[in-house]
Amino acid sequence: MSCILHIESSTQVCSVALSENGTSIYKEFDGTALNHAKVLAPMIRDAISFADSHAIPLDAVAVSMGPGSYTGLRIGVSEAKGICYGRDLPLIAIPTLELLCVPVLLYHEIEENALLFPMIDARRMEVYASVYDRALNTIRPTAADIVNENTYKEFLDKGPVYFFGNGAEKCSSVIQHPNAHFISDIVPDAKYMFPLAEKVWVRDKFEDVAYFEPFYLKQFIATQPKKLI
């Protein structure tokens, strides 16, 4: 099977985990706001030391790919690439918003027809958001949304919608639809990456270590040509 090192640094928290054969065997979490440059490398070193001391060879490195903090993503991906180069390991990229859905599906009662709205704060009243069903099929791809009371009405009118992630907190006072539900304290955490990473591992859908870049959604939008009115 596989032993995968998981790295998550897309928001104000960062974490590292190890999984073996689809089971979490090591985890470390730091909630110090945007202190990734100082704490992430030692956390990774401790995780690798744990694997080495237990004679567990690493088979791959999984990293949270964004969207999220530009600096946090850059640090996490750089660390992941360095390990992949140094140990000749494949790189797995996990969408951060999909990762946010894992603890919600594991620990919360969600209706069969519900939609999941993971959100990351993008400042002011803007969020990065995707829409998934309970099987984690993408209903709407990731976008940067400016939130008001009608932003997600097309989804809310059809059934229950669950909003979560640090972007959802500021939406709870704006979105008052009866089908809107808000789940607090959901953050991206490396210990929940292994189900998604294992799926990628089985499918051999690895990234090109040399050319892979995080999903900098803001940067992508800024480079698009403007329409002439």
LOKOL-703567 format. One record per residue (C-alpha): x, y, z; chain; residue number from 1; residue in one letter. Coordinates in nm, 4 decimals. Example, Ala and Ser with C-alpha at 12.3 -4.5 7.8 and 13.67 -1.06 7.14 Angstrom:
% LOKOL-703567
<r><u>1.2300</u><v>-0.4500</v><w>0.7800</w><unit>A</unit><pos>1</pos><code>a</code></r>
<r><u>1.3670</u><v>-0.1060</v><w>0.7140</w><unit>A</unit><pos>2</pos><code>s</code></r>
//
This chain:
% LOKOL-703567
<r><u>0.0000</u><v>0.0000</v><w>0.0000</w><unit>A</unit><pos>1</pos><code>m</code></r>
<r><u>0.1342</u><v>0.3466</v><w>0.0797</w><unit>A</unit><pos>2</pos><code>s</code></r>
<r><u>0.2790</u><v>0.5834</v><w>0.3369</w><unit>A</unit><pos>3</pos><code>c</code></r>
<r><u>0.2032</u><v>0.9456</v><w>0.2531</w><unit>A</unit><pos>4</pos><code>i</code></r>
<r><u>0.3297</u><v>1.2653</v><w>0.4147</w><unit>A</unit><pos>5</pos><code>l</code></r>
<r><u>0.0568</u><v>1.5330</v><w>0.4226</w><unit>A</unit><pos>6</pos><code>h</code></r>
<r><u>0.1278</u><v>1.9082</v><w>0.4401</w><unit>A</unit><pos>7</pos><code>i</code></r>
<r><u>-0.1372</u><v>2.1782</v><w>0.4919</w><unit>A</unit><pos>8</pos><code>e</code></r>
<r><u>-0.0516</u><v>2.5493</v><w>0.5095</w><unit>A</unit><pos>9</pos><code>s</code></r>
<r><u>-0.3196</u><v>2.7301</v><w>0.3094</w><unit>A</unit><pos>10</pos><code>s</code></r>
<r><u>-0.4758</u><v>2.9439</v><w>0.5849</w><unit>A</unit><pos>11</pos><code>t</code></r>
<r><u>-0.3826</u><v>3.0900</v><w>0.9246</w><unit>A</unit><pos>12</pos><code>q</code></r>
<r><u>-0.3164</u><v>2.7418</v><w>1.0668</w><unit>A</unit><pos>13</pos><code>v</code></r>
<r><u>-0.0775</u><v>2.4745</v><w>0.9458</w><unit>A</unit><pos>14</pos><code>c</code></r>
<r><u>-0.0461</u><v>2.1025</v><w>1.0040</w><unit>A</unit><pos>15</pos><code>s</code></r>
<r><u>0.1437</u><v>1.7901</v><w>0.9052</w><unit>A</unit><pos>16</pos><code>v</code></r>
<r><u>0.0354</u><v>1.4266</v><w>0.9137</w><unit>A</unit><pos>17</pos><code>a</code></r>
<r><u>0.1394</u><v>1.0787</v><w>0.8063</w><unit>A</unit><pos>18</pos><code>l</code></r>
<r><u>-0.0899</u><v>0.8064</v><w>0.6823</w><unit>A</unit><pos>19</pos><code>s</code></r>
<r><u>-0.0109</u><v>0.4420</v><w>0.6180</w><unit>A</unit><pos>20</pos><code>e</code></r>
<r><u>-0.2417</u><v>0.2141</v><w>0.4221</w><unit>A</unit><pos>21</pos><code>n</code></r>
<r><u>-0.5283</u><v>0.4599</v><w>0.4565</w><unit>A</unit><pos>22</pos><code>g</code></r>
<r><u>-0.4889</u><v>0.5119</v><w>0.8332</w><unit>A</unit><pos>23</pos><code>t</code></r>
<r><u>-0.3553</u><v>0.8202</v><w>1.0105</w><unit>A</unit><pos>24</pos><code>s</code></r>
<r><u>-0.0431</u><v>0.7314</v><w>1.2114</w><unit>A</unit><pos>25</pos><code>i</code></r>
<r><u>0.0996</u><v>1.0740</v><w>1.2991</w><unit>A</unit><pos>26</pos><code>y</code></r>
<r><u>-0.0341</u><v>1.4300</v><w>1.3190</w><unit>A</unit><pos>27</pos><code>k</code></r>
<r><u>0.0805</u><v>1.7719</v><w>1.4338</w><unit>A</unit><pos>28</pos><code>e</code></r>
<r><u>-0.1136</u><v>2.0972</v><w>1.4258</w><unit>A</unit><pos>29</pos><code>f</code></r>
<r><u>-0.0166</u><v>2.4601</v><w>1.4881</w><unit>A</unit><pos>30</pos><code>d</code></r>
<r><u>-0.2773</u><v>2.7326</v><w>1.5259</w><unit>A</unit><pos>31</pos><code>g</code></r>
<r><u>-0.0330</u><v>3.0245</v><w>1.5492</w><unit>A</unit><pos>32</pos><code>t</code></r>
<r><u>-0.1628</u><v>3.2748</v><w>1.2976</w><unit>A</unit><pos>33</pos><code>a</code></r>
<r><u>0.0445</u><v>3.2856</v><w>0.9787</w><unit>A</unit><pos>34</pos><code>l</code></r>
<r><u>0.3631</u><v>3.1635</v><w>1.1452</w><unit>A</unit><pos>35</pos><code>n</code></r>
<r><u>0.4262</u><v>2.8993</v><w>0.8808</w><unit>A</unit><pos>36</pos><code>h</code></r>
<r><u>0.7781</u><v>3.0065</v><w>0.7843</w><unit>A</unit><pos>37</pos><code>a</code></r>
<r><u>0.8909</u><v>2.9355</v><w>1.1414</w><unit>A</unit><pos>38</pos><code>k</code></r>
<r><u>0.6950</u><v>2.6264</v><w>1.2400</w><unit>A</unit><pos>39</pos><code>v</code></r>
<r><u>0.6227</u><v>2.4228</v><w>0.9264</w><unit>A</unit><pos>40</pos><code>l</code></r>
<r><u>0.9732</u><v>2.2941</v><w>0.8502</w><unit>A</unit><pos>41</pos><code>a</code></r>
<r><u>1.0302</u><v>2.1572</v><w>1.2052</w><unit>A</unit><pos>42</pos><code>p</code></r>
<r><u>0.6870</u><v>1.9921</v><w>1.1964</w><unit>A</unit><pos>43</pos><code>m</code></r>
<r><u>0.7752</u><v>1.8208</v><w>0.8683</w><unit>A</unit><pos>44</pos><code>i</code></r>
<r><u>1.1126</u><v>1.7160</v><w>1.0036</w><unit>A</unit><pos>45</pos><code>r</code></r>
<r><u>0.9470</u><v>1.5575</v><w>1.3079</w><unit>A</unit><pos>46</pos><code>d</code></r>
<r><u>0.7003</u><v>1.3674</v><w>1.0909</w><unit>A</unit><pos>47</pos><code>a</code></r>
<r><u>0.9754</u><v>1.2313</v><w>0.8657</w><unit>A</unit><pos>48</pos><code>i</code></r>
<r><u>1.1814</u><v>1.1365</v><w>1.1728</w><unit>A</unit><pos>49</pos><code>s</code></r>
<r><u>0.8812</u><v>0.9450</v><w>1.3047</w><unit>A</unit><pos>50</pos><code>f</code></r>
<r><u>0.8509</u><v>0.7512</v><w>0.9785</w><unit>A</unit><pos>51</pos><code>a</code></r>
<r><u>1.2242</u><v>0.6830</v><w>0.9604</w><unit>A</unit><pos>52</pos><code>d</code></r>
<r><u>1.2456</u><v>0.5706</v><w>1.3240</w><unit>A</unit><pos>53</pos><code>s</code></r>
<r><u>0.9659</u><v>0.3203</v><w>1.2617</w><unit>A</unit><pos>54</pos><code>h</code></r>
<r><u>1.1275</u><v>0.1985</v><w>0.9372</w><unit>A</unit><pos>55</pos><code>a</code></r>
<r><u>0.8308</u><v>0.3212</v><w>0.7338</w><unit>A</unit><pos>56</pos><code>i</code></r>
<r><u>0.9464</u><v>0.4397</v><w>0.3907</w><unit>A</unit><pos>57</pos><code>p</code></r>
<r><u>0.7634</u><v>0.7368</v><w>0.2451</w><unit>A</unit><pos>58</pos><code>l</code></r>
<r><u>0.5874</u><v>0.6677</v><w>-0.0844</w><unit>A</unit><pos>59</pos><code>d</code></r>
<r><u>0.4494</u><v>1.0138</v><w>-0.1685</w><unit>A</unit><pos>60</pos><code>a</code></r>
<r><u>0.3988</u><v>1.3686</v><w>-0.0452</w><unit>A</unit><pos>61</pos><code>v</code></r>
<r><u>0.0539</u><v>1.5307</v><w>-0.0497</w><unit>A</unit><pos>62</pos><code>a</code></r>
<r><u>0.0138</u><v>1.9058</v><w>-0.0223</w><unit>A</unit><pos>63</pos><code>v</code></r>
<r><u>-0.2886</u><v>2.1302</v><w>0.0062</w><unit>A</unit><pos>64</pos><code>s</code></r>
<r><u>-0.2880</u><v>2.3232</v><w>-0.3232</w><unit>A</unit><pos>65</pos><code>m</code></r>
<r><u>-0.5199</u><v>2.6180</v><w>-0.2474</w><unit>A</unit><pos>66</pos><code>g</code></r>
<r><u>-0.6835</u><v>2.8527</v><w>-0.2833</w><unit>A</unit><pos>67</pos><code>p</code></r>
<r><u>-0.5784</u><v>3.0369</v><w>0.0291</w><unit>A</unit><pos>68</pos><code>g</code></r>
<r><u>-0.2969</u><v>3.2498</v><w>0.1649</w><unit>A</unit><pos>69</pos><code>s</code></r>
<r><u>-0.0383</u><v>3.3245</v><w>-0.1035</w><unit>A</unit><pos>70</pos><code>y</code></r>
<r><u>0.2496</u><v>3.3060</v><w>0.1448</w><unit>A</unit><pos>71</pos><code>t</code></r>
<r><u>0.1179</u><v>2.9964</v><w>0.3217</w><unit>A</unit><pos>72</pos><code>g</code></r>
<r><u>0.0649</u><v>2.8062</v><w>-0.0022</w><unit>A</unit><pos>73</pos><code>l</code></r>
<r><u>0.4068</u><v>2.9040</v><w>-0.1342</w><unit>A</unit><pos>74</pos><code>r</code></r>
<r><u>0.5767</u><v>2.7794</v><w>0.1828</w><unit>A</unit><pos>75</pos><code>i</code></r>
<r><u>0.3873</u><v>2.4509</v><w>0.1911</w><unit>A</unit><pos>76</pos><code>g</code></r>
<r><u>0.4381</u><v>2.3691</v><w>-0.1758</w><unit>A</unit><pos>77</pos><code>v</code></r>
<r><u>0.8073</u><v>2.4608</v><w>-0.1582</w><unit>A</unit><pos>78</pos><code>s</code></r>
<r><u>0.8558</u><v>2.2239</v><w>0.1353</w><unit>A</unit><pos>79</pos><code>e</code></r>
<r><u>0.6657</u><v>1.9468</v><w>-0.0438</w><unit>A</unit><pos>80</pos><code>a</code></r>
<r><u>0.8689</u><v>1.9878</v><w>-0.3614</w><unit>A</unit><pos>81</pos><code>k</code></r>
<r><u>1.1956</u><v>1.9820</v><w>-0.1680</w><unit>A</unit><pos>82</pos><code>g</code></r>
<r><u>1.1074</u><v>1.6496</v><w>-0.0075</w><unit>A</unit><pos>83</pos><code>i</code></r>
<r><u>0.9922</u><v>1.5039</v><w>-0.3390</w><unit>A</unit><pos>84</pos><code>c</code></r>
<r><u>1.3202</u><v>1.6050</v><w>-0.5048</w><unit>A</unit><pos>85</pos><code>y</code></r>
<r><u>1.5346</u><v>1.4861</v><w>-0.2162</w><unit>A</unit><pos>86</pos><code>g</code></r>
<r><u>1.3661</u><v>1.1475</v><w>-0.1806</w><unit>A</unit><pos>87</pos><code>r</code></r>
<r><u>1.2506</u><v>1.0979</v><w>-0.5405</w><unit>A</unit><pos>88</pos><code>d</code></r>
<r><u>0.8837</u><v>1.0824</v><w>-0.4405</w><unit>A</unit><pos>89</pos><code>l</code></r>
<r><u>0.5672</u><v>1.1637</v><w>-0.6370</w><unit>A</unit><pos>90</pos><code>p</code></r>
<r><u>0.3689</u><v>1.4767</v><w>-0.5498</w><unit>A</unit><pos>91</pos><code>l</code></r>
<r><u>-0.0050</u><v>1.4735</v><w>-0.4791</w><unit>A</unit><pos>92</pos><code>i</code></r>
<r><u>-0.2062</u><v>1.7979</v><w>-0.4838</w><unit>A</unit><pos>93</pos><code>a</code></r>
<r><u>-0.5251</u><v>1.8211</v><w>-0.2777</w><unit>A</unit><pos>94</pos><code>i</code></r>
<r><u>-0.7760</u><v>2.1055</v><w>-0.3365</w><unit>A</unit><pos>95</pos><code>p</code></r>
<r><u>-0.8047</u><v>2.2918</v><w>-0.0078</w><unit>A</unit><pos>96</pos><code>t</code></r>
<r><u>-1.1797</u><v>2.3452</v><w>-0.0355</w><unit>A</unit><pos>97</pos><code>l</code></r>
<r><u>-1.2386</u><v>1.9742</v><w>-0.0948</w><unit>A</unit><pos>98</pos><code>e</code></r>
<r><u>-1.0253</u><v>1.8999</v><w>0.2115</w><unit>A</unit><pos>99</pos><code>l</code></r>
<r><u>-1.2535</u><v>2.1196</v><w>0.4227</w><unit>A</unit><pos>100</pos><code>l</code></r>
<r><u>-1.5447</u><v>1.8905</v><w>0.3371</w><unit>A</unit><pos>101</pos><code>c</code></r>
<r><u>-1.3882</u><v>1.5800</v><w>0.4940</w><unit>A</unit><pos>102</pos><code>v</code></r>
<r><u>-1.4471</u><v>1.6605</v><w>0.8669</w><unit>A</unit><pos>103</pos><code>p</code></r>
<r><u>-1.7975</u><v>1.7833</v><w>0.7843</w><unit>A</unit><pos>104</pos><code>v</code></r>
<r><u>-1.8853</u><v>1.4519</v><w>0.6201</w><unit>A</unit><pos>105</pos><code>l</code></r>
<r><u>-1.7209</u><v>1.2541</v><w>0.9002</w><unit>A</unit><pos>106</pos><code>l</code></r>
<r><u>-1.8705</u><v>1.4271</v><w>1.2037</w><unit>A</unit><pos>107</pos><code>y</code></r>
<r><u>-2.1904</u><v>1.6050</v><w>1.1010</w><unit>A</unit><pos>108</pos><code>h</code></r>
<r><u>-2.5331</u><v>1.4825</v><w>1.0006</w><unit>A</unit><pos>109</pos><code>e</code></r>
<r><u>-2.5898</u><v>1.6017</v><w>0.6460</w><unit>A</unit><pos>110</pos><code>i</code></r>
<r><u>-2.9051</u><v>1.5383</v><w>0.4423</w><unit>A</unit><pos>111</pos><code>e</code></r>
<r><u>-2.8692</u><v>1.3211</v><w>0.1324</w><unit>A</unit><pos>112</pos><code>e</code></r>
<r><u>-2.9643</u><v>1.6079</v><w>-0.0993</w><unit>A</unit><pos>113</pos><code>n</code></r>
<r><u>-2.7554</u><v>1.8707</v><w>0.0779</w><unit>A</unit><pos>114</pos><code>a</code></r>
<r><u>-2.4870</u><v>2.0773</v><w>-0.0905</w><unit>A</unit><pos>115</pos><code>l</code></r>
<r><u>-2.1541</u><v>2.1553</v><w>0.0753</w><unit>A</unit><pos>116</pos><code>l</code></r>
<r><u>-2.0111</u><v>2.5072</v><w>0.0496</w><unit>A</unit><pos>117</pos><code>f</code></r>
<r><u>-1.6525</u><v>2.5182</v><w>0.1816</w><unit>A</unit><pos>118</pos><code>p</code></r>
<r><u>-1.5312</u><v>2.8783</v><w>0.2024</w><unit>A</unit><pos>119</pos><code>m</code></r>
<r><u>-1.1989</u><v>3.0493</v><w>0.2632</w><unit>A</unit><pos>120</pos><code>i</code></r>
<r><u>-1.1888</u><v>3.4144</v><w>0.3652</w><unit>A</unit><pos>121</pos><code>d</code></r>
<r><u>-1.0576</u><v>3.6391</v><w>0.0878</w><unit>A</unit><pos>122</pos><code>a</code></r>
<r><u>-1.0991</u><v>3.9669</v><w>0.2855</w><unit>A</unit><pos>123</pos><code>r</code></r>
<r><u>-1.3811</u><v>4.2189</v><w>0.2888</w><unit>A</unit><pos>124</pos><code>r</code></r>
<r><u>-1.6993</u><v>4.0366</v><w>0.1801</w><unit>A</unit><pos>125</pos><code>m</code></r>
<r><u>-1.5201</u><v>3.8128</v><w>-0.0678</w><unit>A</unit><pos>126</pos><code>e</code></r>
<r><u>-1.4645</u><v>3.4387</v><w>-0.0282</w><unit>A</unit><pos>127</pos><code>v</code></r>
<r><u>-1.3107</u><v>3.1550</v><w>-0.2241</w><unit>A</unit><pos>128</pos><code>y</code></r>
<r><u>-1.5818</u><v>2.8903</v><w>-0.2514</w><unit>A</unit><pos>129</pos><code>a</code></r>
<r><u>-1.6684</u><v>2.5653</v><w>-0.4251</w><unit>A</unit><pos>130</pos><code>s</code></r>
<r><u>-1.9873</u><v>2.3606</v><w>-0.4262</w><unit>A</unit><pos>131</pos><code>v</code></r>
<r><u>-1.9893</u><v>1.9838</v><w>-0.3711</w><unit>A</unit><pos>132</pos><code>y</code></r>
<r><u>-2.2495</u><v>1.7170</v><w>-0.3165</w><unit>A</unit><pos>133</pos><code>d</code></r>
<r><u>-2.2136</u><v>1.4540</v><w>-0.0449</w><unit>A</unit><pos>134</pos><code>r</code></r>
<r><u>-2.0092</u><v>1.2291</v><w>-0.2758</w><unit>A</unit><pos>135</pos><code>a</code></r>
<r><u>-1.7664</u><v>1.5184</v><w>-0.3302</w><unit>A</unit><pos>136</pos><code>l</code></r>
<r><u>-1.8682</u><v>1.5588</v><w>-0.6906</w><unit>A</unit><pos>137</pos><code>n</code></r>
<r><u>-1.8047</u><v>1.9168</v><w>-0.7980</w><unit>A</unit><pos>138</pos><code>t</code></r>
<r><u>-2.1324</u><v>2.0988</v><w>-0.8553</w><unit>A</unit><pos>139</pos><code>i</code></r>
<r><u>-1.9635</u><v>2.4345</v><w>-0.9125</w><unit>A</unit><pos>140</pos><code>r</code></r>
<r><u>-1.5873</u><v>2.4855</v><w>-0.9464</w><unit>A</unit><pos>141</pos><code>p</code></r>
<r><u>-1.3884</u><v>2.7173</v><w>-0.7250</w><unit>A</unit><pos>142</pos><code>t</code></r>
<r><u>-1.4563</u><v>3.0879</v><w>-0.7666</w><unit>A</unit><pos>143</pos><code>a</code></r>
<r><u>-1.4019</u><v>3.4143</v><w>-0.5840</w><unit>A</unit><pos>144</pos><code>a</code></r>
<r><u>-1.7460</u><v>3.5354</v><w>-0.4746</w><unit>A</unit><pos>145</pos><code>d</code></r>
<r><u>-1.8574</u><v>3.8682</v><w>-0.3327</w><unit>A</unit><pos>146</pos><code>i</code></r>
<r><u>-2.1208</u><v>3.7667</v><w>-0.0810</w><unit>A</unit><pos>147</pos><code>v</code></r>
<r><u>-2.4594</u><v>3.9296</v><w>-0.0338</w><unit>A</unit><pos>148</pos><code>n</code></r>
<r><u>-2.8022</u><v>3.7942</v><w>0.0619</w><unit>A</unit><pos>149</pos><code>e</code></r>
<r><u>-2.8667</u><v>3.6676</v><w>-0.2942</w><unit>A</unit><pos>150</pos><code>n</code></r>
<r><u>-2.5253</u><v>3.5333</v><w>-0.3926</w><unit>A</unit><pos>151</pos><code>t</code></r>
<r><u>-2.6141</u><v>3.1639</v><w>-0.3533</w><unit>A</unit><pos>152</pos><code>y</code></r>
<r><u>-2.9914</u><v>3.1865</v><w>-0.3894</w><unit>A</unit><pos>153</pos><code>k</code></r>
<r><u>-2.9987</u><v>2.9505</v><w>-0.6886</w><unit>A</unit><pos>154</pos><code>e</code></r>
<r><u>-2.8582</u><v>2.6726</v><w>-0.4688</w><unit>A</unit><pos>155</pos><code>f</code></r>
<r><u>-3.0458</u><v>2.7630</v><w>-0.1508</w><unit>A</unit><pos>156</pos><code>l</code></r>
<r><u>-3.3832</u><v>2.7551</v><w>-0.3261</w><unit>A</unit><pos>157</pos><code>d</code></r>
<r><u>-3.3274</u><v>2.3883</v><w>-0.4171</w><unit>A</unit><pos>158</pos><code>k</code></r>
<r><u>-3.2538</u><v>2.2418</v><w>-0.0735</w><unit>A</unit><pos>159</pos><code>g</code></r>
<r><u>-3.0255</u><v>2.2467</v><w>0.2319</w><unit>A</unit><pos>160</pos><code>p</code></r>
<r><u>-2.6853</u><v>2.4108</v><w>0.1944</w><unit>A</unit><pos>161</pos><code>v</code></r>
<r><u>-2.4049</u><v>2.3853</v><w>0.4494</w><unit>A</unit><pos>162</pos><code>y</code></r>
<r><u>-2.1510</u><v>2.6684</v><w>0.4714</w><unit>A</unit><pos>163</pos><code>f</code></r>
<r><u>-1.8238</u><v>2.6179</v><w>0.6596</w><unit>A</unit><pos>164</pos><code>f</code></r>
<r><u>-1.4615</u><v>2.7283</v><w>0.6695</w><unit>A</unit><pos>165</pos><code>g</code></r>
<r><u>-1.3274</u><v>3.0637</v><w>0.7870</w><unit>A</unit><pos>166</pos><code>n</code></r>
<r><u>-1.5049</u><v>3.2416</v><w>0.5030</w><unit>A</unit><pos>167</pos><code>g</code></r>
<r><u>-1.8455</u><v>3.1252</v><w>0.6219</w><unit>A</unit><pos>168</pos><code>a</code></r>
<r><u>-1.8284</u><v>3.3169</v><w>0.9498</w><unit>A</unit><pos>169</pos><code>e</code></r>
<r><u>-1.8791</u><v>3.6556</v><w>0.7873</w><unit>A</unit><pos>170</pos><code>k</code></r>
<r><u>-2.1563</u><v>3.5185</v><w>0.5641</w><unit>A</unit><pos>171</pos><code>c</code></r>
<r><u>-2.3775</u><v>3.4023</v><w>0.8497</w><unit>A</unit><pos>172</pos><code>s</code></r>
<r><u>-2.5057</u><v>3.7537</v><w>0.9192</w><unit>A</unit><pos>173</pos><code>s</code></r>
<r><u>-2.5740</u><v>3.8198</v><w>0.5497</w><unit>A</unit><pos>174</pos><code>v</code></r>
<r><u>-2.7284</u><v>3.4951</v><w>0.4237</w><unit>A</unit><pos>175</pos><code>i</code></r>
<r><u>-3.0609</u><v>3.4501</v><w>0.6018</w><unit>A</unit><pos>176</pos><code>q</code></r>
<r><u>-3.2237</u><v>3.1905</v><w>0.3749</w><unit>A</unit><pos>177</pos><code>h</code></r>
<r><u>-3.4085</u><v>2.9130</v><w>0.5660</w><unit>A</unit><pos>178</pos><code>p</code></r>
<r><u>-3.2063</u><v>2.6451</v><w>0.3822</w><unit>A</unit><pos>179</pos><code>n</code></r>
<r><u>-2.8732</u><v>2.7966</v><w>0.4912</w><unit>A</unit><pos>180</pos><code>a</code></r>
<r><u>-2.6846</u><v>2.6098</v><w>0.7661</w><unit>A</unit><pos>181</pos><code>h</code></r>
<r><u>-2.3511</u><v>2.7179</v><w>0.9121</w><unit>A</unit><pos>182</pos><code>f</code></r>
<r><u>-2.0943</u><v>2.4852</v><w>1.0696</w><unit>A</unit><pos>183</pos><code>i</code></r>
<r><u>-1.8278</u><v>2.6532</v><w>1.2812</w><unit>A</unit><pos>184</pos><code>s</code></r>
<r><u>-1.4669</u><v>2.5629</v><w>1.3630</w><unit>A</unit><pos>185</pos><code>d</code></r>
<r><u>-1.3890</u><v>2.3812</v><w>1.0375</w><unit>A</unit><pos>186</pos><code>i</code></r>
<r><u>-1.0288</u><v>2.4419</v><w>0.9289</w><unit>A</unit><pos>187</pos><code>v</code></r>
<r><u>-0.8116</u><v>2.2650</v><w>0.6722</w><unit>A</unit><pos>188</pos><code>p</code></r>
<r><u>-0.6121</u><v>2.0008</v><w>0.8577</w><unit>A</unit><pos>189</pos><code>d</code></r>
<r><u>-0.3524</u><v>1.7582</v><w>0.7220</w><unit>A</unit><pos>190</pos><code>a</code></r>
<r><u>-0.4931</u><v>1.4718</v><w>0.9292</w><unit>A</unit><pos>191</pos><code>k</code></r>
<r><u>-0.8003</u><v>1.4689</v><w>0.7018</w><unit>A</unit><pos>192</pos><code>y</code></r>
<r><u>-0.6048</u><v>1.4625</v><w>0.3761</w><unit>A</unit><pos>193</pos><code>m</code></r>
<r><u>-0.5427</u><v>1.0902</v><w>0.3575</w><unit>A</unit><pos>194</pos><code>f</code></r>
<r><u>-0.8788</u><v>0.9765</v><w>0.2081</w><unit>A</unit><pos>195</pos><code>p</code></r>
<r><u>-0.8348</u><v>1.2236</v><w>-0.0775</w><unit>A</unit><pos>196</pos><code>l</code></r>
<r><u>-0.4641</u><v>1.1501</v><w>-0.1206</w><unit>A</unit><pos>197</pos><code>a</code></r>
<r><u>-0.5210</u><v>0.7733</v><w>-0.1253</w><unit>A</unit><pos>198</pos><code>e</code></r>
<r><u>-0.7740</u><v>0.8177</v><w>-0.4055</w><unit>A</unit><pos>199</pos><code>k</code></r>
<r><u>-0.5149</u><v>1.0088</v><w>-0.6083</w><unit>A</unit><pos>200</pos><code>v</code></r>
<r><u>-0.2507</u><v>0.7479</v><w>-0.5260</w><unit>A</unit><pos>201</pos><code>w</code></r>
<r><u>-0.4655</u><v>0.4646</v><w>-0.6574</w><unit>A</unit><pos>202</pos><code>v</code></r>
<r><u>-0.5322</u><v>0.6562</v><w>-0.9793</w><unit>A</unit><pos>203</pos><code>r</code></r>
<r><u>-0.1645</u><v>0.7547</v><w>-1.0305</w><unit>A</unit><pos>204</pos><code>d</code></r>
<r><u>-0.2645</u><v>1.1185</v><w>-1.0815</w><unit>A</unit><pos>205</pos><code>k</code></r>
<r><u>0.0570</u><v>1.2798</v><w>-0.9675</w><unit>A</unit><pos>206</pos><code>f</code></r>
<r><u>0.1801</u><v>1.6332</v><w>-1.0301</w><unit>A</unit><pos>207</pos><code>e</code></r>
<r><u>0.4901</u><v>1.7382</v><w>-1.2193</w><unit>A</unit><pos>208</pos><code>d</code></r>
<r><u>0.7224</u><v>1.8324</v><w>-0.9345</w><unit>A</unit><pos>209</pos><code>v</code></r>
<r><u>0.9209</u><v>2.0757</v><w>-1.1473</w><unit>A</unit><pos>210</pos><code>a</code></r>
<r><u>0.6257</u><v>2.2740</v><w>-1.2809</w><unit>A</unit><pos>211</pos><code>y</code></r>
<r><u>0.3504</u><v>2.2421</v><w>-1.0217</w><unit>A</unit><pos>212</pos><code>f</code></r>
<r><u>0.2287</u><v>2.5686</v><w>-0.8671</w><unit>A</unit><pos>213</pos><code>e</code></r>
<r><u>-0.0378</u><v>2.6327</v><w>-0.6017</w><unit>A</unit><pos>214</pos><code>p</code></r>
<r><u>-0.3824</u><v>2.7455</v><w>-0.7063</w><unit>A</unit><pos>215</pos><code>f</code></r>
<r><u>-0.3455</u><v>3.1210</v><w>-0.6537</w><unit>A</unit><pos>216</pos><code>y</code></r>
<r><u>-0.7013</u><v>3.2124</v><w>-0.7400</w><unit>A</unit><pos>217</pos><code>l</code></r>
<r><u>-0.6593</u><v>3.5883</v><w>-0.6927</w><unit>A</unit><pos>218</pos><code>k</code></r>
<r><u>-0.3482</u><v>3.5915</v><w>-0.9083</w><unit>A</unit><pos>219</pos><code>q</code></r>
<r><u>-0.5265</u><v>3.3920</v><w>-1.1794</w><unit>A</unit><pos>220</pos><code>f</code></r>
<r><u>-0.8217</u><v>3.6308</v><w>-1.1872</w><unit>A</unit><pos>221</pos><code>i</code></r>
<r><u>-0.5950</u><v>3.9353</v><w>-1.2014</w><unit>A</unit><pos>222</pos><code>a</code></r>
<r><u>-0.4256</u><v>3.8066</v><w>-1.5179</w><unit>A</unit><pos>223</pos><code>t</code></r>
<r><u>-0.7478</u><v>3.7602</v><w>-1.7140</w><unit>A</unit><pos>224</pos><code>q</code></r>
<r><u>-0.8156</u><v>4.0172</v><w>-1.9887</w><unit>A</unit><pos>225</pos><code>p</code></r>
<r><u>-1.0858</u><v>4.2703</v><w>-1.9026</w><unit>A</unit><pos>226</pos><code>k</code></r>
<r><u>-1.3952</u><v>4.2879</v><w>-2.1169</w><unit>A</unit><pos>227</pos><code>k</code></r>
<r><u>-1.4491</u><v>4.6046</v><w>-2.3126</w><unit>A</unit><pos>228</pos><code>l</code></r>
<r><u>-1.7857</u><v>4.7672</v><w>-2.2473</w><unit>A</unit><pos>229</pos><code>i</code></r>
//
